[in-house]
Amino acid sequence: MLFPATIAGSLPKPAWLAETDKLWPQWRQSGEALAQAKLDATLLAVKLQEDAGIDIVCDGEMSRQHFVHGFLEFVDGIDFANKVEMGIRADRYKAMVPVVRGALTLKGRVHEREALHARAHTARKLKITMPGPMTVADTIADAHYGDKIKMAFAFADLLNQEARALQADGVDVIQFDEPTFNVFMDEVSGWGIEALHRAIDGLTCTTAVHICYGYGIKANIDWKNTLGVEWRQYERIFPALAKSRIKQVSLECINSHVPLKLLSLLDGKDVLIGVIDVATDDIETPERVAQVIDEVVQFVPKERIVACTNCGMAPMRRTIAEAKLTALGKGAALARERWG
């Protein structure tokens, strides 16, 4: 199929599950009621994607409060009780983060319940997302390893452990989210990609890395406004990614200042192009989505293009997100008609 549609990962949580319109929502349930509500929300997320014409569906990240901390909660050696304030993403903003105080080990499975639940309720390809090791290391304080790279590789081992189990659960695509690849560009080829290779070791399913300019929150929008008329961060990392063992690269396109010709640097990779802007409530038309795909075809073989969102939609109003999902599905179908 040409131009299959998927999403970067997250969708807004239903009001009965958690606070709405927030990046760090508080749960409205607890205990077993919360566990069941997470599964119910996962099923709803899958259904919404199917109805919108999304071909590779996700769990919507319904079972995690935050895309990084949803994984960290299942790791021993981390102190959540005594968080510290730390600048993350090169001090783009401050956050209260947990602290690594001992050797890192998994408490058990992380995403088994939602992955198996989604797998049991859809015949479509299923993607599960997890934070990449560099991004995890940038989102937590270290009081044990004394070396950011060493800590990142320790997390990569844990991510690989869960990724292998997810593959056994029947997951078709495992994606690692690495927004830090647009921040610490020199470190990407230095050790970031190798940490990703550690995380995907032994996997035979499709692997992906998502590299974006962040959620549509004020700190990220303000940062984007400092990047000038052309955003060329991707130019510094794409050649190394093209040589990597990662099969897919997910990135921003629509309403960004990324020169699309840079996508040709990802020779040999499937490219998940963002055709839905998560930083605005304006609803894209199918024609606009198809137009972005048309523009990308000049630089990426059409057989390697996947239509996607720029980033996750977790903080977005649910009605807006659902309308954007529909535009994504219809726009990809329209492009398919043109190029099929």
N, C-alpha and C positions, 0 to 999 in steps of 0.2 A: 504493500500500500504506500502511495506517495503521501508525504506530509501527515503522518499520524500525529494526533494531538495528545498532549499530556500537560501536566502542571508542574511547577517547580517543587511543590510539596504541600504547603499548608493551606487550609481553608479556614474561614471564621468558625468559631465554635458556637453551637446553638445556645440560646439563652438559658435553657434548662441544665446545661452542662457547666458553663462557666460564665464569668463576666464577659460582656460583649464589647467590641470595638477597642480592645486593649491587646498590646503585645505580650504583657505578662498578666493574664487574667487569673483571678482566684476561682477555684472550683466551687460549685454550688452544692456538691454532694460530698460524701465521705465514705470510707470503708467499702463494703461490697456494693453499696448503691452507686458509688462513684465508678467502681470497676465495670459495672453493668452499663452505666450511662455512657462510659467511654466507648464500649462496644456498640451500643445503639447509635452513637454519633458517627462511628466509623462506617457502619452500614449506610447511614444517611449520606455521608460524604461520597461513598462509592456510587450510590443511586443517583445523586445529583450529577456526578460526572458522566455516568452512562447516559442519562437523559439529555445531557448537553452535547453528546457526540464525542466525548473524550475517549480515545482509543487505548491509552495506557493509563490506567487509573491508579490513584494513591489512596492511602488510608486517611489523607487530609491532616495527618499529625494530630488527630483528635485526642490521643492518649497522653500527650505531653504538654506541659505548660509553656515550654520554650524549646526551640529547636536544638539547643545545646544542653540545657539543664535536664531535658527529658531523658537524655542518655546518662548524664552524670548521677542522677538519683539512683541508678542501679550499680554504682561503683563503690566498692569499699576503699577506704584510704582517704576519703574526702570529708571534710568537716563543714557541714551546712549550718551548724548552730552558731558559729562565730565567723560570719561573713565579714569581708573587708572591702573597702571601696578601692577600685582600681580603674585606671584608664584603659580602655580597650580600643581596638582598631586604630592604633597609633594615637591614642588619647582623643579620638573623635568624640567620645562621650565617656562619662563615668558610670560605673555600675557596681552594685554590691554583689560580690562574687564569693563562692565557697573557696576553701583552701585545701590543697593537697598536703596531707600531714603524714602519709605513710605509703608503702608500696601499693600500687593500684591493682585491684582484682575485681572481676565481675561477681556480683552477688548471685546471679542467675541469668535467665533470659531477660532481654530488655523489651523487645517488640513482638514476642511470640503470640500473645493473645490477639492483638489487633491484626497481625499479619495472617494468622490462620483464619480469623473471622472474615477478613476481606477476601481471602483466597476461596473460602467456602461459598461466598455469595456473588462472585463474578467469574465469568468465563473469559474476560478480557485480560490482557497482560497487566500484571500488578507490579508497581514500583513502591519501594520503601526507601525513605531518605534517612540519613544519619549525618551528624556533624563530622567534618573532616578533622584530622588530627591537628593541623596547624591552627584551625579556628578554635578547637577545644583548648589548646594550649594558650590561646590569646584571651580566653574567656574564664580563666580560673587562676587563682593565686597559688604559687608554689612555695611550700615550706618544707619540702622533703628532697626533691631531686637536685635542686641547685643548678639546673641546666634545662632551659626551655626545650631544646631539641630532644634531649633524653626523655623528658616528660612526654613530649608529643609522640615519640615512638612507643612509649609505654601505652599511651592511649590508642595508638594505631593497632597494637596487638589485641586490645580489648574489642575494638571496632571490628577487627578481622574475625574474632571469635563469634561475635553476634552475626556478622555478615554471612559466615559459613552456615550458621544455623538457619538464617532467613532463606538462604538458597535451598536448604533442605526442606523448608516449609513450603516451597513452591513459588517463591518470589522470582519474578522474571528480570527485574532491573533493580540494582542497588546503587543509590546515588549518595555521594558524599558532598556536603555543602561546605564550600571553602571561600566565603567572602573575603577572608584575609589574603587570598591570592591577588586581590586588587589593591592591597595595602602594602604588603611586604614583598614586592615583586622580585627583589634580588634574592630573597630566601626561597622562592618557589623552585627555581632550578637548583639551588644550593642543597636544599633538603626537603622542601615541601612535597615535591612529586615523589621522592623516594619514600616519604612517610605514607603517601597514598598507596604506593606499590605494596607497602607492608600491610595496609588495611585491606587490599583486594587479593592478597596472596591466596592462591588455591581456588579462586572463584572461576566458574565457567559461565555463569549467567552474565548478562549485560551489566557493565559497570559505567558509572557516569560521575562527573564532577560538576557541580553548579558554582559558577563564579559570577557574582552580580555586584551591583552598587548598593544593595541593601533594601530593606523594607521601605515603604513609603512613609517613614516617620521624619519628624522635623530635623533631627540630627543628620540623617542621611541626605535629605534634600538640601540642607544648608551646605553640606560637604560637596555635593554635586555642583553647586553653584560656584565653587572655587576651582573647578577643574578645567575651565576655559571652554572654548568653542569646539574643541575636539577632545574626546576622551580616548587616549591612546594607551591606557594601562595594559589592555589586552595584547598590544604589540610586543610587549616585553616578556610575556609568558607563553603566548601561543606556540612559538617554535619548539619550546621544551615540551609542551603538552602534546604536540603533534608526534613527538618521538616516544611518548609515554605509552604504558600498557592500558591506560584508561580508554574505553571504547567510545564514550560520548562526552561532549562538553556542552554545558548549558550556560547561556549568557543573555545579556540584555541587548535588545535591538530597538524596539518601538519607542519613540519619543526620547531617545537618548542621543548623545553626541558621539556615539561610537562610529567611526568610519567603517562601513560595511565591508570594504575591501580587505580589512584586517582578517575577516573570516577565512580568506583563502590561505592564511597561515596554518589553519587546522587541517591540512591535507591528510586525508585518510580517516578522519574522525566523523562520526555522526554529530551533527550540530543541532542542539536544541535552541532554537531562536525565540527570544522573547517577543511575542506579537501582542501581548496584553500588558498594559502599563499598570503597575500596582500602586503608583504614587499619585493617582488621580481617580476621582469617582466618575469621570466621564466614561461612558460606555462606548467601546470601540464598535464600529459596524463590521459586519462580515467582509465588506468590500475593503475596509482599511486593513484588516488582518491579512486578506489575500494580497493586498498591495505590498505589504512588508515582505511576504513570502516571495512575490515576484521580484522584488529588489535583491533579495538574498540569492536567488537562483543565478544571478550574474557571477557569484563568487564561490558558491558551494554547489556541488552536484545535487540535482533535485532528489536523487535517491537517498541522500544523506541528511536531508532536512527534516527535523521534527518541530512542529509548531508547539510553542510553550508560553508560559507567562514569564515576565521579567524576573520575578521573585515570588516569594510566598505571599498569600493573601490573609494571613492570620489576623492582622489588626483591622481589616476592612469590614464595612457593614455587610451583612450576609446577603441582603437583596442586591447590592452592587456586585458582589462576588459572583452570585448566581447568574446575573445578566452577562457578566464578562465571560463566564464559562460557556454560555450559549454562543456568544460572539466568537469565541475561540473555536468551538466545534463547527459552527457554520462557515467561518472564514476558512478553515482548513479544507472543508469539503468543497468550497467554491474554488480554491486554488487547485484542488485535485481535479476538478472538472476542466480547468484551463490547461493544465499541464499533463493530464493523464492520456 
